[in-house]
Amino acid sequence: MLVALTKEGKRYLIKGKELHTQYGYVKNPKKGLNKTHLGKEIYVFKPGFVDLLWKIKRGPAIITPKDIGYIIAETGIGKNSVALDAGTGSAYLAAYLANICKKVYSYEIRKDHYKLAKENIKFLGLKNVVIKNRDLFKGIKEKNLDLIVFDLPEPWKGLEQACKALKVGGFLVCYLPNLNQVTKTISRLPKHLIHVKTTELIEREWIIDKQHLRPKAKSLMHTAFLVFFRKVY
């Protein structure tokens, strides 16, 4: 499998012996510089993690890369960390966490989302992810976790379970679209958890070329509030 990239950033995953694009096709594409039959230059190379992740099957809405990056930066998880996310969806977050963590567990209550997530993890070739078709509110079997992420509509129902599963100093992060979810979650904290911060991120991409130097008309504005908690004892 290879990935093709144009100078404009258009990306194509190559699975067969031909590459078809809006710029023309390439027969038997090889690594390096290729040209379509219309003369368009396309660069071909071995796909990286983000190239494969871009091609996974989508189902429910994902936690966006801007939010995932902030979760990783604020919690400091790394190669020795063990994490869990609840509300697997299409396994987008689980995959990102698995790319840097020692082990990732993921709970998904819906059978269809569970099957989709399993397919995506297999496609990505990740061996350190365990996806469970399980209701988190009935308990978390894993213990001494460094990070738990809730992408759930009612996270306050799982606070006690998260508290028992986290190690002291570990983080719980809740991904919540609405402010009333935020306030309700914070108001029901167990005594072992403290509220560290609540934030939202705005992403604005710019157009930079010979004719333009301006932000894009559409920006990635509010996706959700990121609510950070920490187990203190």
MARKE-96604 format. One line per 2 residues: number of its first residue (from 1); for each residue x, y, z of C-alpha. Coordinates in nm, 4 decimals. Each point is the difference from the previous one (the first is absolute). Example, Ala and Ser with C-alpha at 12.3 -4.5 7.8 and 13.67 -1.06 7.14 Angstrom:
BEGIN
1) 1.2300,-0.4500,0.7800; 0.1370,0.3440,-0.0660;
! end
This chain:
BEGIN
1) 0.0000,0.0000,0.0000; 0.1253,0.3473,-0.0928;
3) -0.1197,0.3571,0.0408; 0.0035,0.2674,-0.2697;
5) 0.0197,0.3730,0.0735; -0.0361,0.3034,-0.2254;
7) 0.1653,0.3388,0.0576; -0.3427,0.1295,0.1051;
9) -0.0181,-0.2584,0.2773; -0.2514,-0.2321,-0.1697;
11) 0.0560,-0.3516,0.1287; -0.0827,-0.3412,-0.1499;
13) 0.0521,-0.3481,0.1376; 0.1229,-0.2418,-0.2685;
15) -0.1119,-0.3609,0.0397; 0.0251,-0.1322,-0.3556;
17) 0.2154,0.0445,-0.3099; -0.1628,0.3242,-0.1115;
19) -0.0636,0.3361,0.1619; -0.3033,0.1974,-0.1180;
21) -0.0419,0.3652,0.0994; -0.1709,0.3146,-0.1271;
23) 0.3410,0.0895,-0.1421; 0.0180,-0.3146,-0.2140;
25) 0.1258,-0.3513,0.0629; 0.3355,-0.1659,0.0585;
27) 0.0646,-0.3555,-0.1147; 0.2265,-0.2054,0.2296;
29) 0.0889,0.2896,0.2360; 0.3435,-0.0260,0.1613;
31) 0.1546,0.1694,0.3020; 0.1225,0.3487,-0.0776;
33) -0.1174,0.2482,-0.2609; -0.2722,-0.1208,-0.2382;
35) -0.1983,0.1778,-0.2699; -0.3596,-0.0644,-0.0971;
37) -0.0947,-0.0414,-0.3657; -0.1010,0.3688,0.0125;
39) 0.3453,0.1049,0.1215; -0.0849,0.0651,0.3662;
41) 0.2881,-0.0691,0.2420; -0.0861,-0.2360,0.2848;
43) 0.2348,-0.1225,0.2715; -0.0307,-0.3626,0.1119;
45) 0.1392,-0.1461,0.3219; -0.0693,-0.2499,0.2755;
47) -0.2991,0.1150,0.2082; 0.0507,0.1192,0.3561;
49) -0.2417,-0.0391,0.2887; -0.2019,0.3129,-0.0844;
51) -0.0368,-0.1102,-0.3630; -0.1541,-0.3306,0.1032;
53) -0.2129,0.1612,0.2701; -0.1412,0.2372,-0.2611;
55) -0.1422,-0.3022,-0.1863; -0.1738,-0.1849,0.2826;
57) -0.3743,-0.0529,-0.0201; -0.1990,0.2703,0.1751;
59) -0.3158,-0.0541,0.1981; -0.0819,0.2311,0.2928;
61) 0.1620,0.3410,0.0357; 0.3647,-0.0098,0.1083;
63) 0.2029,0.1947,0.2531; 0.1921,0.2346,-0.2279;
65) 0.3815,0.0047,-0.0323; 0.0177,0.3492,0.1536;
67) -0.1676,-0.1320,0.3146; 0.1920,-0.3287,0.0035;
69) 0.3302,0.1864,-0.0214; -0.0940,0.2168,0.2961;
71) -0.1023,-0.3026,0.2085; 0.3372,-0.1617,-0.0695;
73) 0.1926,0.3207,0.0769; -0.1835,0.0801,0.3245;
75) 0.0144,-0.3518,0.1446; 0.3565,-0.0788,-0.1088;
77) -0.0740,-0.3603,-0.0955; 0.2726,-0.1889,-0.1831;
79) 0.1579,-0.3334,-0.0808; -0.0421,-0.1408,0.3524;
81) -0.3587,0.1166,0.0495; -0.3147,-0.2120,0.0127;
83) -0.3189,0.1775,-0.1079; -0.3694,-0.0723,-0.0367;
85) -0.2646,0.1771,-0.2031; -0.3732,-0.0512,0.0292;
87) -0.2286,0.0602,-0.2941; 0.2305,-0.1588,-0.2572;
89) -0.2018,0.0979,-0.3070; 0.2176,-0.0622,-0.3034;
91) 0.3136,-0.0347,0.2212; 0.1559,0.3271,-0.1158;
93) 0.1114,0.1042,0.3485; 0.0964,-0.3544,0.0973;
95) 0.2271,-0.0179,-0.3049; 0.1725,0.3304,0.0796;
97) 0.0556,-0.1065,0.3603; 0.1304,-0.3407,-0.1075;
99) 0.2516,0.1659,-0.2301; 0.1791,0.1469,0.3037;
101) -0.1113,-0.2077,0.3012; 0.1115,-0.3389,0.1257;
103) -0.3577,-0.1340,0.0152; -0.3495,0.1319,-0.0739;
105) -0.3363,-0.1393,0.1090; -0.3212,0.1246,-0.1543;
107) -0.3608,-0.0576,0.1078; -0.2887,0.0216,-0.2453;
109) -0.3562,-0.0912,0.0939; -0.1444,-0.0068,-0.3538;
111) 0.0614,-0.3209,-0.1930; 0.0158,0.1695,-0.3426;
113) 0.2573,0.2556,0.1160; 0.1982,-0.2759,0.1705;
115) 0.0217,-0.1987,-0.3258; 0.0998,0.3105,-0.1969;
117) 0.2708,0.0872,0.2533; 0.1413,-0.3531,-0.0127;
119) 0.0235,0.0191,-0.3807; 0.1783,0.3355,0.0150;
121) 0.2541,-0.1125,0.2574; 0.0744,-0.3075,-0.2121;
123) 0.0436,0.2194,-0.3094; 0.2458,0.2228,0.1884;
125) 0.1984,-0.3011,0.1182; -0.0025,0.1096,0.3654;
127) 0.0757,-0.2866,0.2369; -0.0225,0.1844,0.3325;
129) -0.3731,0.0821,-0.0070; -0.2690,-0.2049,0.1742;
131) -0.3549,0.0989,-0.0957; -0.2832,-0.1287,0.2158;
133) -0.3712,-0.0084,-0.0737; -0.0759,0.1008,0.3563;
135) -0.1994,0.2511,0.2048; 0.2526,0.2093,0.1930;
137) -0.2608,0.0946,0.2599; -0.0010,-0.3639,0.1152;
139) 0.3646,0.0339,0.1002; 0.3522,0.0288,-0.1373;
141) 0.2022,-0.3194,0.0297; 0.3373,0.1646,-0.0722;
143) 0.1821,0.1679,0.2909; 0.2881,0.2402,0.0579;
145) -0.0713,0.1899,-0.3229; 0.1885,0.3153,-0.0963;
147) -0.2836,0.1509,-0.2039; -0.3721,-0.0505,-0.0536;
149) -0.1935,0.1937,-0.2646; -0.3806,0.0134,0.0029;
151) -0.1785,0.0790,-0.3258; -0.3383,-0.0676,0.1591;
153) -0.3209,0.2037,0.0268; -0.0305,-0.0618,0.3767;
155) 0.3557,-0.0291,0.1343; -0.1024,0.0738,0.3598;
157) -0.1414,-0.3538,0.0144; 0.3518,-0.1402,-0.0435;
159) 0.1999,0.2227,0.2371; 0.0198,-0.2543,0.2815;
161) 0.1061,-0.2741,-0.2405; 0.2699,0.2240,-0.1488;
163) 0.1244,0.0975,0.3446; 0.0488,-0.3653,0.0969;
165) 0.1814,-0.0815,-0.3254; 0.2420,0.2958,-0.0069;
167) 0.3333,0.0007,0.1756; 0.0724,0.2867,0.2393;
169) 0.1074,0.2913,-0.2206; -0.1858,-0.1413,-0.2998;
171) -0.2295,0.2102,-0.2187; -0.3655,-0.0228,-0.0953;
173) -0.0970,0.2105,-0.3028; -0.3616,0.0521,-0.1011;
175) -0.0863,0.1084,-0.3555; -0.3261,0.1930,0.0327;
177) -0.1778,0.2014,-0.2712; -0.2315,0.1875,0.2394;
179) 0.0754,0.2194,0.2995; -0.2839,-0.1468,0.2066;
181) 0.1752,-0.3377,-0.0283; 0.3160,0.1641,0.1310;
183) -0.1636,0.1550,0.3062; -0.1935,-0.3160,0.0840;
185) 0.3168,-0.2116,-0.0192; 0.2036,0.2381,0.2170;
187) -0.2778,0.0211,0.2604; 0.0051,-0.3787,0.0506;
189) 0.3726,-0.0592,0.0449; 0.1080,-0.2701,0.2477;
191) 0.2342,0.1252,0.2722; 0.3016,-0.1716,-0.1592;
193) -0.0297,0.2073,-0.3202; 0.0684,0.3705,-0.0442;
195) -0.0973,0.2231,-0.2915; 0.3201,0.1283,-0.1617;
197) -0.1302,0.2052,-0.2921; -0.2663,0.0343,-0.2688;
199) 0.0935,0.1262,-0.3440; -0.1056,0.0107,-0.3642;
201) 0.2223,0.0327,-0.3047; -0.0580,0.1986,-0.3177;
203) 0.1877,-0.0997,-0.3151; 0.0405,0.2480,-0.2861;
205) 0.1857,-0.1106,-0.3103; 0.1584,0.2545,-0.2350;
207) 0.0240,0.0122,-0.3784; 0.3551,0.0880,-0.1039;
209) 0.0860,0.0116,-0.3697; 0.0960,0.2519,-0.2682;
211) -0.3466,0.1533,-0.0084; -0.1119,-0.0342,0.3609;
213) 0.1156,0.0615,0.3529; -0.3109,-0.0313,0.2140;
215) -0.1891,-0.2381,0.2261; -0.2366,-0.2502,-0.1586;
217) -0.3626,0.1018,-0.0076; -0.0958,-0.2966,0.2140;
219) 0.1792,-0.0714,0.3283; -0.0326,-0.2920,0.2400;
221) -0.1645,0.1806,0.2872; -0.1729,-0.1588,0.3004;
223) 0.0115,-0.3788,-0.0021; -0.0192,-0.0688,0.3725;
225) 0.1226,0.1076,0.3409; 0.2966,-0.1957,0.1320;
227) -0.0399,-0.0461,0.3738; 0.3084,-0.1221,0.1854;
229) -0.0135,-0.1755,0.3368; 0.2751,-0.1608,0.2057;
231) 0.0008,-0.2677,0.2663; 0.1847,0.1397,0.3002;
233) -0.0199,-0.2850,0.2542;
! end
